[in-house]
Amino acid sequence: MKWDEAIAVLGGVPDAWPRLEARYGEPHRRYHTLDHAAAVARDSAWLAEGLGDVDRAIVAVAAWTHDVVYDAKPGEDERASADWAREALAGVAEPHIERVEGLVLATIKHDAPAGDALATALLDADLAILGAPEPKYAVYAKAVREEYAKYPDDVWREGRIAVLEGMLTRTLYRSEAARTRWATAAAENLTAELTHWRREQPDHR
């Protein structure tokens, strides 16, 4: 669902789009761009297609805003994005604003109650890139490294290994639809990247 359509469903004024577009166009971004937000909006709409209009609009707004503030500061970025979303939703009913905020904040730990269908749609869509074809995944991995360029290679490597190991030890996708579509490729992509970084460790034999 497009931004203007989603905001209209929620009874707001869609005048924040130029500011949102400018945010996602910041020069330090490589992966967390408007293309990523659009992909999450598209995939979350597919996953939320059985929900009502208002719920689908809430998911869409959360998708468009979940990385609107991005400075490679996990936790801080999501909280700032939730604040940005609140400001952009001026005039929308408070329960809807709170729901959008909660969804954006759920992307910090990628967790939410099991029965939360809105969070399931957003969180699964946010991880769709992990199950992309290998060439597209490689572009994603390179772009994320560039966004964290302030960290030296050894710090990045150890941090990335920890992240990859964590993802490989949990169930990535909450919905059956997402698992069917992305889980197998995601496991292969993550395992291949983890193997690469482990081989780069100084004590690797």
C-alpha positions as CSV (number, residue, x, y, z in Angstrom):
1,M,0.0,0.0,0.0
2,K,1.4,3.4,-1.0
3,W,2.0,6.1,1.6
4,D,-0.7,8.4,0.5
5,E,-3.3,5.6,0.4
6,A,-2.4,4.3,3.8
7,I,-2.5,7.8,5.4
8,A,-5.8,8.5,3.8
9,V,-7.3,5.2,5.2
10,L,-6.1,6.3,8.7
11,G,-7.7,9.8,8.3
12,G,-4.4,11.7,8.1
13,V,-2.8,14.2,5.7
14,P,-0.1,12.6,3.6
15,D,2.1,15.7,3.5
16,A,5.2,14.0,5.2
17,W,6.2,12.1,2.1
18,P,8.8,14.6,0.8
19,R,10.5,14.6,4.2
20,L,10.4,10.8,4.4
21,E,11.8,10.5,0.9
22,A,14.6,13.0,1.8
23,R,15.5,10.9,4.9
24,Y,15.8,7.7,2.9
25,G,17.9,9.5,0.4
26,E,20.7,10.5,2.9
27,P,24.1,9.9,1.3
28,H,25.4,7.6,4.1
29,R,22.8,5.0,3.4
30,R,23.6,2.0,1.2
31,Y,21.0,-0.6,2.1
32,H,18.5,1.2,4.3
33,T,17.2,3.3,1.5
34,L,13.8,4.1,0.0
35,D,14.1,0.9,-2.1
36,H,14.3,-1.1,1.2
37,A,11.3,0.6,2.7
38,A,9.4,0.1,-0.6
39,A,10.3,-3.6,-0.6
40,V,9.1,-4.0,3.0
41,A,5.9,-2.1,2.2
42,R,5.3,-4.5,-0.7
43,D,6.1,-7.7,1.1
44,S,4.3,-6.8,4.2
45,A,1.2,-5.9,2.1
46,W,1.4,-9.4,0.6
47,L,1.6,-11.0,4.1
48,A,-1.2,-8.7,5.5
49,E,-3.6,-9.2,2.6
50,G,-6.1,-11.0,4.8
51,L,-6.4,-8.2,7.2
52,G,-8.8,-5.3,7.2
53,D,-8.2,-1.9,5.5
54,V,-7.1,-0.1,8.7
55,D,-4.8,-2.9,9.8
56,R,-3.2,-3.0,6.4
57,A,-2.7,0.7,6.4
58,I,-1.1,0.6,9.8
59,V,1.3,-2.1,8.6
60,A,2.1,0.0,5.5
61,V,2.9,3.2,7.5
62,A,5.1,1.2,9.8
63,A,6.9,-0.3,6.8
64,W,7.5,3.0,5.2
65,T,8.8,4.6,8.5
66,H,10.6,1.7,10.3
67,D,14.0,2.9,9.1
68,V,13.3,6.6,8.3
69,V,15.9,7.5,10.9
70,Y,19.1,5.5,10.3
71,D,22.5,6.3,11.6
72,A,23.8,2.7,12.2
73,K,22.8,3.0,15.9
74,P,20.7,-0.1,16.6
75,G,17.9,0.7,19.1
76,E,18.3,4.4,18.9
77,D,17.4,4.5,15.2
78,E,14.2,2.6,15.7
79,R,13.1,4.7,18.6
80,A,13.8,7.9,16.6
81,S,11.9,6.4,13.7
82,A,8.9,5.7,15.9
83,D,9.1,9.3,17.1
84,W,9.3,10.5,13.5
85,A,6.2,8.4,12.6
86,R,4.2,9.9,15.5
87,E,5.0,13.4,14.2
88,A,4.1,12.5,10.6
89,L,0.7,11.0,11.7
90,A,-0.6,14.2,13.3
91,G,-4.4,14.2,13.1
92,V,-4.6,10.4,13.0
93,A,-6.4,8.7,15.9
94,E,-4.1,8.0,18.8
95,P,-4.7,4.3,18.9
96,H,-3.5,4.0,15.3
97,I,-0.4,6.1,16.1
98,E,0.4,4.0,19.1
99,R,0.1,0.9,16.9
100,V,2.4,2.2,14.3
101,E,4.9,3.2,17.0
102,G,4.7,-0.3,18.6
103,L,5.4,-2.0,15.2
104,V,8.4,0.2,14.5
105,L,9.8,-0.5,18.0
106,A,9.2,-4.3,17.5
107,T,12.0,-4.2,14.8
108,I,14.6,-3.5,17.5
109,K,14.5,-7.1,18.7
110,H,12.4,-8.5,15.9
111,D,10.0,-9.9,18.4
112,A,6.3,-9.5,19.2
113,P,3.5,-11.6,20.7
114,A,2.9,-14.7,18.6
115,G,-0.7,-13.7,17.7
116,D,0.2,-10.2,16.4
117,A,-0.6,-10.5,12.7
118,L,0.4,-6.9,12.0
119,A,3.9,-7.4,13.6
120,T,4.2,-10.7,11.8
121,A,3.7,-9.1,8.4
122,L,6.1,-6.3,9.1
123,L,8.9,-8.4,10.8
124,D,8.8,-11.1,8.2
125,A,8.9,-8.6,5.3
126,D,11.8,-6.8,6.9
127,L,13.8,-10.0,6.8
128,A,12.8,-11.0,3.2
129,I,16.2,-9.9,1.9
130,L,17.8,-12.8,3.8
131,G,16.0,-15.2,1.5
132,A,16.8,-13.4,-1.7
133,P,18.8,-15.0,-4.5
134,E,22.5,-15.2,-3.7
135,P,23.6,-12.3,-5.9
136,K,21.0,-10.0,-4.4
137,Y,22.0,-11.1,-0.9
138,A,25.6,-10.4,-1.6
139,V,24.7,-6.9,-2.6
140,Y,22.8,-6.5,0.6
141,A,25.7,-7.8,2.8
142,K,28.2,-5.5,1.1
143,A,25.8,-2.5,1.5
144,V,25.3,-3.1,5.2
145,R,29.1,-3.3,5.7
146,E,29.4,0.1,4.0
147,E,26.9,1.5,6.3
148,Y,29.0,0.4,9.2
149,A,32.2,1.6,7.6
150,K,33.2,3.4,10.9
151,Y,34.1,0.1,12.4
152,P,37.4,-1.6,11.5
153,D,37.4,-4.9,9.7
154,D,38.2,-7.0,12.8
155,V,35.4,-5.4,14.9
156,W,32.9,-5.7,12.1
157,R,33.9,-9.3,11.5
158,E,33.4,-10.4,15.1
159,G,30.1,-8.5,15.4
160,R,28.8,-9.9,12.1
161,I,29.7,-13.4,13.1
162,A,27.7,-13.0,16.3
163,V,24.7,-11.6,14.4
164,L,24.8,-14.4,11.8
165,E,25.1,-17.1,14.5
166,G,22.2,-15.6,16.3
167,M,20.0,-15.6,13.3
168,L,20.9,-19.1,12.4
169,T,19.9,-20.4,15.9
170,R,16.3,-19.0,15.8
171,T,13.3,-19.2,13.7
172,L,13.6,-16.2,11.4
173,Y,10.1,-16.0,10.0
174,R,6.9,-16.0,12.0
175,S,4.4,-16.9,9.3
176,E,4.1,-20.1,7.3
177,A,3.9,-18.1,4.1
178,A,7.2,-16.3,4.8
179,R,8.9,-19.6,5.9
180,T,7.8,-21.3,2.7
181,R,9.0,-18.4,0.5
182,W,12.3,-17.4,2.1
183,A,13.5,-19.7,4.9
184,T,15.5,-22.2,2.9
185,A,17.4,-19.6,0.9
186,A,17.9,-17.5,4.0
187,A,19.6,-20.4,5.8
188,E,21.9,-21.0,2.9
189,N,22.8,-17.3,2.5
190,L,23.4,-16.8,6.2
191,T,25.5,-20.0,6.5
192,A,27.6,-19.0,3.5
193,E,28.3,-15.5,4.9
194,L,29.1,-16.9,8.3
195,T,31.5,-19.4,6.7
196,H,33.2,-16.6,4.9
197,W,33.7,-14.4,8.0
198,R,34.9,-17.4,10.1
199,R,37.6,-18.1,7.5
200,E,38.7,-14.5,7.8
201,Q,39.4,-14.9,11.5
202,P,43.2,-14.7,12.3
203,D,43.2,-18.0,14.1
204,H,41.4,-19.9,11.4
205,R,43.2,-23.0,10.3
